[in-house]
Amino acid sequence: MPAECGHFFLFSETELLLPMNTKTRRGTGEQPHYRLLVLSRIVAAVAGGYTFATVMILVLTYLLPLPQKDALMLSTMLSYVIYLLAIIWVFSVKTVRKAWIGISVATGLLGALAFLLHSIQQ
Amino acid sequence: MKDNFHLSMTWLHTWTGLVVGWVLFFIFVTGTAGYFYMEIDRWMRPEQPLQSKPVAADFAVAMAEKHLQSRAPDADSWTINIPGARETPYLNVSWRNPPKPGEEPPQGRGGGGRFGGPSDILDTQTGEVQPSKPRETGGGLLLYRMHWALHYMPYVAAAWIVGICTMFMFVAIITGVIIIYKKIFKEFFTFRKGKGARSWMDMHTVISVTSLPFFIMITFSGLLFYLYTYMPLAPKILFGDEGVQRERRFFGDQGKRDGNAVPLFSLVEALKLGEQEFGKNQVRNINVQFPGDSAATITITPRYDRYLNEYPQLKLNGTTGEVLDNPARKVSAVEKTNNVILALHEGVFANTLVRWLYFLAGVLGCAMIATGLVLWTVKRRPKAMKNGKFSFGHNLVERLNIGTVAGLPGAVAIYFLANRLIPVDIVGRREWEVHAMFIGWLLLLIYPAFRSIKRGWIEVFWVSSALYLALPLVNLFTTERHLGVSLVYGDWVLAGIDLTFFALAGTFAYIAIKIKRHPSAVTKAVKVKNTTDDSTLATNEVLSS
């Protein structure tokens, strides 16, 4: 499958998270940053995704037109799916840098929104 | 098109599945057995009588009330279990005595029995107390409990370990769907036999897709059991340090005695009110708080198969029989949704057929994890082979797979065997049953390290098969609850467990024979390596999924 191999190389120029046994690693020797980049992406997914999910709970709890206790329960139930989607998203973007920027900006904006909603309610 | 996204998802699926695969297998095995924990409880207490003969509910309640009036007139609480439902095999009465001065009153309502207090099993014909002092055992409940509380560690630590593994599983399942969704029908109906890794992949796919809705449900709902434990920050921010106290589902406030002696409302009349509410023969349990006191309350609980979106209970004034307001039944739509999801996980509502389907889905879950773990090794064998030897990491995965997939079921059999073989009067025998299980598992994990991979698989499966075969036989020689008794009497719960042991023994023997007849996968892999270009293999490796 030569075409697909080439395809591979094209993307390996970026900081792609590649499976361990790819052409890149074998052909061009082990990239020094490879393991660090994978680790960084895992942290972005696990910790970044978790923070994002928590902030989403706050925003949803304020926005859902339900009594607060119900709104909290529903948004916490949904947060596990949100966490899952965040993890998948972090692993699907091309570069680790993009993943970190994306998850940080989204969490920051939602956090600001949550703070705003909190202030309004007080 | 096999693009970058697809490759990333494959990577994520592979590694989230592998790193927690063995713990997940343990959770699935103990959880699957847990769908029959009440039945296993009975099997592990062979001193208890056979199932009570069917009896009219009002007759049973009248008999139980009479017994409690004479046996425990001063108790704080009485509980009567009406036989007939899965969860009430006997006419069982239990009670709780007032706490001694300085003693903390136990949490929750209810008498003794399951909570370790005094209880009697009554003959449904004569009302006489049947001899039933059971041996000290953790029973099926302890085995079931291991799938969320593990063992040998604090409860909260276990909850977090299980929760993290569950989240990994959630990711693995959904990425698995993403990997194959475009050709899910084609893949589902494809099985290529005798093609090494390809066949393992097909099997993994078929098993996973067959029961996919169950896997998604069981994983997601598993997380919801610890809703605010895993996601504690939002409630903390919203409601302060106390967070949200989830209402105790089964246990209301216990209230207090008034100290005025007033005769108790007739429990047979209370039963009638309960049957009006829940239907004829649908009442499972009657609980009385402070019998004989003017503050008495009666709580009537229907059978478990009515539990879906709420936990219905009828509360009565214990002296007048007037129906009381029950705050536990006022649940919002969101709480009902949550309750349904949890009820789906536990399957409390399931009748016998649905319960077996749950069991089957659980077995398929074990098989999904097992084939996934094996697939990981089979795919990597060609490349892991260097100078005729596997790397340490690859060897470790191979051996952990054998000790877990083939060995853990055997360890569970050892738990049951220990229940029969450890002398009844030994101190701490409940814990020793568990020790036996984990020592057995440890040995079955270590043993494959000294055998070739193929020999390891075959031998450990034979060991598990032999252990399950031994169970009904040991039962025959050590108790009066063996197949010769249970089949004759028609106690299908006890007979069913012994028969299931035979079926498991047969299944593991079949697998062992299958592996023995299979041409050695390892030698095949080496041949492939010698004849195929390395780079093709690497691409195949990544792209074939």
Interface residues (C-beta under 8 A of the other chain):
Chain A: M1 E4 C5 H7 F8 F11 L16 L17 L18 P19 N21 T22 K23 R26 G27 A53 T54 I57 L58 T61 L66 P67 Q68 K69 D70 A71 L72 M73 L74 S75 T76 M77 S79 Y80 V81 Y83 L84 I87 I88 F91 S92 K94
Chain B: K2 D3 N4 F5 L7 S8 M9 T10 W11 L12 T14 M167 F170 V171 I174 T175 I178 F220 L223 L224 L227 Y228 Y230 M231 L233 A234 P235 I237 L238 V244 S332 A333 V334 E335 T337 N338 I341 K383 D534 S535 A538 T539 E541 V542 L543
